[in-house]
Amino acid sequence: MQMHEVKTEGDKQAFIQVAVDLYKNDPNWIRPLDKDINEVFDPEKNKFFKRGECTRWLLKDDNGRYIGRIAAFVNKQYKNEQPTGGLGFFECIDSQEAADFMFNFCKKWLEDRGMEAMDGPINFGERDKWWGLLTDGFYSPLYNMNYNPPYYVTLFEKFGFKAYFNQVCFAMKVKAQLDAKFHNRHDIIAQDPGYTAKRLRKAELEKFAKDFTYIYNKAWAGHGGGKSLEEKVVQKMFKTMKPVIDEDISWFVYYKDEPIALWLNLPDLNQYFKHMNGKFGIIEKLRFLWMKQFGKCSRFVGLVFGIIPEFQGKGVDAYMILEGAKVIQKLSKYDDYEMQWIGDFNPKMINIAESLGTYRSRNLRTYRYLFDRTKEFKRHPMLG
């Protein structure tokens, strides 16, 4: 076997084709957009190249056939007890020998750069994309979510990777009735005229991007390794999302005009992109706009849910969810709701998700491998 570094345009296409060939008989796999994969490895598109390094390879067998692929990366802002690198975009035939060959190759590459551990499969970027190995719930993935065959779990664990944290997804029927305690908590908050709930409006996108930045930074920055977001980054993110935003499913809560909570959702884009065969040129964009206008998207997806610390534990979560539910359930656009993953190190958010009457729809797992096999393994620290 031999590792071949991806350099040429042909190599880049082969990197994508490995997955296409591997999943050709799997009806649940949805081919990611080629551009979404390529942009991860483009220094002009991925800001993480400013603070790190990334390389990807193809694995060839002795006959020159591609039987796997992998990427390894170092991110200087990825803070851990020991210097920890990452690997991701792993695809492999059902062969422990082939998987071990790639894992050991990445281990050596990371050791040469001063790393003492590696996490995987993760993204050379934020945790909201391509993060974790699917261990339960092997059905069609959400947009930018990893999907893999069940045997990948064995490939990782037999090599010696251990679970660093689990990433739990929750789902429910849109028409499901919420528990009475949600209504009670909602009603208490609703009696205070200082509270208002507002739908996101595309005509005021800059304002909502600013409010998102404020809430996000107060709720997450400095907690569990979270970092602040710059408003200009959020403004760009919202403008990018504008064509797919459904104003009726994203909500903000204000107290005396101060933004205090947000619940950001999007339609399940993979229900459109599964028809694109990885492409998103002018023809596919026109097709997407037609499907968005006239087609049926049966599921929407929870991306971000947060409340600033001063208003946590007061019932704001119930108020925001019920105010949104009044509109969402009445419109009957969607049949199903699924939340992006919540780490098992965040019991408060898991409790909120479970209190909605959800079920655990799928589980992904972030693994860690310590290079010093005598060192004590520690799981992701719990959030308070």
C-alpha positions in Angstrom: 0.0 0.0 0.0 1.1 3.6 -0.6 -0.1 7.0 0.4 -0.4 9.5 -2.4 -0.6 13.2 -1.5 -3.4 15.2 -3.2 -1.9 17.9 -5.3 -3.3 18.0 -8.8 -6.9 18.6 -10.1 -7.0 14.9 -10.9 -6.0 14.0 -7.4 -8.8 16.3 -6.0 -11.4 14.6 -8.2 -10.1 11.1 -7.1 -10.4 12.2 -3.5 -14.1 12.8 -4.1 -14.5 9.7 -6.3 -13.3 7.4 -3.5 -16.5 8.2 -1.6 -18.7 7.9 -4.7 -17.4 4.4 -5.4 -17.6 3.3 -1.8 -21.3 4.4 -1.3 -22.6 3.6 -4.8 -24.8 0.8 -3.4 -25.9 2.6 -0.3 -29.3 4.2 -0.7 -29.0 6.3 2.4 -25.8 8.2 1.4 -26.3 11.7 0.0 -23.3 12.9 -2.0 -21.9 16.1 -0.5 -21.5 19.0 -2.9 -18.1 18.8 -4.4 -17.5 22.5 -3.7 -18.2 22.0 0.0 -15.4 19.4 0.2 -13.0 21.3 -1.9 -13.4 24.5 0.0 -12.2 22.9 3.2 -8.8 22.4 1.5 -8.6 25.7 -0.3 -6.5 28.3 1.6 -8.4 31.0 -0.2 -11.7 29.8 1.1 -10.8 28.3 4.5 -9.6 30.8 7.2 -8.2 28.0 9.3 -5.2 27.9 7.0 -4.1 31.2 8.7 -3.8 29.4 12.0 -2.9 25.8 10.9 -1.8 23.3 8.3 -3.7 20.6 6.4 -2.7 17.9 4.0 -4.8 15.1 2.4 -3.9 11.8 0.9 -5.3 8.9 -1.2 -4.5 5.3 -0.3 -3.5 3.0 -3.2 -3.3 -0.8 -3.0 -0.5 -2.8 -4.6 -2.4 -2.7 -7.9 -2.7 1.1 -7.9 -6.4 1.1 -7.1 -7.6 3.8 -4.7 -9.0 2.1 -1.6 -9.1 5.0 0.9 -8.6 8.6 1.7 -7.8 10.8 4.7 -6.7 14.3 5.8 -4.7 15.4 8.7 -4.4 18.9 10.2 -3.0 21.0 12.9 -5.0 23.9 14.2 -3.2 26.2 16.6 -6.4 27.4 18.2 -7.6 23.9 19.0 -6.7 24.0 22.7 -6.4 20.7 24.6 -4.5 19.3 27.6 -1.8 18.1 25.2 -1.1 19.4 21.7 -3.8 17.6 19.6 -4.1 17.4 15.9 -7.0 16.1 13.8 -7.8 13.8 11.1 -10.9 13.6 9.0 -12.6 13.0 5.6 -11.8 9.4 6.2 -13.1 6.8 3.8 -11.9 3.2 3.6 -12.8 -0.2 2.3 -13.6 -2.8 5.0 -10.0 -3.5 5.9 -8.3 -3.0 9.2 -4.9 -3.2 7.6 -5.8 -0.3 5.2 -7.3 1.8 8.0 -4.3 1.3 10.3 -2.0 2.2 7.4 -3.7 5.6 7.1 -4.0 6.2 10.8 -0.3 5.5 11.4 0.6 7.7 8.5 -1.4 10.6 10.0 0.1 9.9 13.4 3.6 10.3 12.1 2.7 13.4 10.2 1.2 15.0 13.3 4.1 13.8 15.6 6.5 15.6 13.2 4.5 18.8 13.9 4.7 18.5 17.7 1.3 16.9 18.3 0.8 14.3 21.1 -2.7 13.1 20.2 -5.2 13.1 17.4 -8.9 13.5 17.3 -11.1 12.2 14.5 -12.9 12.2 12.4 -13.2 15.9 12.6 -13.2 19.0 10.4 -10.4 21.4 9.5 -12.8 24.1 10.6 -15.8 24.6 12.9 -17.6 21.8 14.7 -20.9 22.5 12.8 -19.6 20.6 9.7 -18.1 17.1 9.1 -17.5 16.4 12.8 -17.7 12.9 14.3 -18.2 9.3 13.3 -21.7 8.0 12.9 -22.3 5.2 15.4 -26.1 5.0 15.5 -28.8 6.2 13.1 -27.5 5.0 9.7 -30.0 6.9 7.6 -29.7 9.9 5.3 -27.5 12.6 6.8 -28.3 16.2 7.3 -26.4 18.8 5.2 -22.7 18.8 6.0 -23.0 16.0 8.4 -20.7 12.9 8.3 -22.2 9.6 7.2 -20.3 6.3 7.1 -20.8 2.5 7.1 -21.2 0.8 10.6 -17.8 -1.0 10.2 -15.9 2.3 10.5 -16.6 2.1 14.3 -14.6 -1.1 14.4 -11.8 0.4 12.3 -11.3 3.3 14.7 -11.7 1.4 17.9 -9.5 -1.6 16.9 -6.7 0.9 16.1 -7.0 2.3 19.6 -9.2 5.4 19.3 -11.4 6.0 22.4 -14.6 8.0 22.7 -13.7 11.6 23.6 -17.4 12.6 23.5 -20.7 11.6 21.9 -22.7 13.9 19.7 -26.4 13.3 20.2 -29.0 14.3 17.7 -32.7 14.7 18.7 -35.8 14.6 16.5 -39.6 14.9 16.8 -42.8 15.3 14.8 -43.6 18.9 14.1 -47.3 18.4 15.1 -46.3 16.8 18.5 -47.9 18.5 21.4 -45.5 20.0 24.0 -45.7 19.0 27.6 -47.9 21.1 29.9 -44.9 22.4 31.9 -43.7 24.1 28.7 -47.0 26.0 28.5 -46.9 26.9 32.2 -43.4 28.3 32.0 -44.3 30.1 28.7 -47.3 31.7 30.3 -45.3 33.1 33.2 -42.8 34.8 30.9 -45.6 36.0 28.6 -47.2 38.0 31.4 -44.2 40.3 31.5 -44.6 42.9 28.7 -40.9 43.3 28.5 -40.5 40.0 26.7 -41.1 39.8 22.9 -40.4 37.0 20.4 -39.7 37.9 16.8 -39.2 35.9 13.6 -36.0 36.5 11.7 -36.6 38.8 8.7 -34.5 38.9 5.6 -35.2 42.6 5.2 -33.5 43.2 8.5 -30.7 40.6 8.1 -27.9 42.9 9.3 -29.8 43.6 12.5 -30.4 40.0 13.2 -26.8 39.1 12.4 -25.8 41.7 15.0 -28.2 40.3 17.6 -27.0 36.7 16.8 -23.4 37.8 17.5 -24.3 39.4 20.8 -26.3 36.4 22.1 -23.8 33.9 20.8 -20.8 35.6 22.4 -22.5 36.1 25.8 -23.9 32.5 25.8 -20.9 30.5 24.6 -17.6 32.5 24.4 -15.3 31.4 27.1 -17.4 28.3 28.0 -15.9 24.9 27.2 -13.4 26.2 24.8 -15.9 28.4 23.0 -14.5 31.5 21.3 -16.0 34.8 20.3 -17.5 35.4 16.9 -16.8 38.6 15.0 -19.8 40.5 13.8 -18.4 40.8 10.2 -18.1 37.0 10.1 -21.7 36.5 11.2 -22.9 39.2 8.7 -21.2 37.2 5.9 -22.7 33.9 7.2 -26.2 35.3 7.2 -25.8 36.8 3.7 -24.7 33.3 2.5 -27.7 31.7 4.1 -30.2 34.3 2.9 -31.4 32.2 -0.2 -32.3 29.2 2.0 -33.6 31.1 5.1 -37.3 30.4 6.0 -38.3 33.3 8.1 -41.0 31.4 9.9 -38.6 28.9 11.6 -35.9 31.1 13.1 -36.7 33.1 16.3 -35.2 35.7 18.6 -36.3 36.8 22.1 -35.8 40.3 23.4 -36.2 41.8 26.9 -36.8 45.5 26.7 -35.3 45.4 23.2 -32.1 43.7 24.4 -31.5 40.4 22.4 -31.4 37.6 25.0 -32.1 34.3 23.1 -32.1 32.8 19.7 -33.4 29.6 17.9 -31.9 29.3 14.5 -33.3 26.7 12.1 -33.0 26.0 8.3 -34.8 23.6 5.9 -33.0 20.3 5.5 -31.0 21.3 2.4 -29.9 17.7 1.7 -33.5 17.0 0.6 -32.6 19.3 -2.3 -28.9 18.5 -2.8 -29.4 14.8 -3.0 -30.7 15.4 -6.5 -27.5 17.4 -7.6 -24.9 14.5 -7.8 -22.4 16.7 -6.0 -22.6 19.6 -8.5 -23.8 23.1 -7.9 -23.3 25.0 -11.2 -25.8 27.3 -12.9 -28.1 24.4 -13.9 -28.1 23.0 -10.4 -28.7 26.4 -8.9 -31.7 26.9 -11.1 -33.0 23.5 -10.3 -32.5 24.2 -6.6 -34.5 27.4 -6.8 -37.3 25.6 -8.6 -37.4 22.8 -6.0 -37.3 25.4 -3.2 -40.3 27.2 -4.7 -42.4 24.3 -5.8 -41.0 21.2 -4.1 -41.7 19.7 -0.7 -39.1 19.8 2.1 -40.5 17.7 4.9 -37.9 18.4 7.6 -36.3 21.4 9.1 -33.1 21.4 11.1 -32.1 23.1 14.4 -28.7 24.8 14.1 -28.3 27.0 17.1 -30.3 27.4 20.4 -29.0 29.7 23.1 -29.9 32.1 25.9 -27.6 34.6 27.5 -26.5 33.7 31.1 -28.6 36.4 32.8 -31.8 34.9 31.5 -31.1 31.2 31.8 -33.3 29.1 34.0 -36.2 31.6 33.9 -38.4 29.8 31.3 -37.2 31.8 28.3 -36.5 28.6 26.4 -40.2 27.5 26.8 -41.4 31.0 25.8 -39.3 31.0 22.6 -40.1 27.5 21.6 -43.9 27.9 22.1 -44.0 31.3 20.4 -42.3 29.6 17.4 -44.4 26.5 17.6 -47.6 28.5 17.3 -46.5 29.7 13.9 -44.7 26.6 12.7 -47.4 24.1 13.6 -50.1 26.2 12.1 -48.3 26.6 8.7 -47.8 22.8 8.3 -44.8 23.3 6.0 -42.8 20.5 7.7 -43.5 17.1 9.1 -40.3 16.5 11.0 -37.8 18.5 13.1 -34.2 17.3 13.9 -31.6 19.2 15.9 -28.0 19.3 15.0 -25.9 17.4 17.6 -25.5 18.3 21.3 -22.3 17.0 23.0 -22.9 14.6 25.9 -20.7 17.0 27.9 -23.5 19.5 27.9 -26.3 17.9 30.1 -28.3 21.2 30.4 -28.9 21.3 26.6 -29.6 17.6 26.5 -32.2 18.0 29.2 -33.9 20.9 27.2 -33.9 18.7 24.1 -35.4 15.7 25.9 -38.0 17.8 27.6 -39.5 18.7 24.2 -40.6 15.1 23.8 -37.9 14.2 21.3 -36.2 10.9 20.6 -32.5 10.3 20.0 -32.4 10.1 16.3 -28.6 9.5 15.7 -25.3 9.5 17.5 -21.9 10.6 16.2 -18.7 10.2 18.1 -15.5 12.2 18.3 -12.6 9.9 19.0 -9.2 10.6 20.5 -6.0 8.7 20.2 -3.1 9.5 22.6 0.3 8.9 21.1 1.8 8.0 24.5 -0.2 4.8 25.2 0.8 4.9 28.9 -0.8 8.3 29.5 -4.2 8.5 31.2 -7.1 9.0 28.8 -9.6 11.8 29.8 -12.9 12.5 28.2 -14.2 15.9 27.2 -14.8 18.0 30.4 -18.4 18.5 31.4 -20.0 21.8 31.1 -21.7 23.2 34.2 
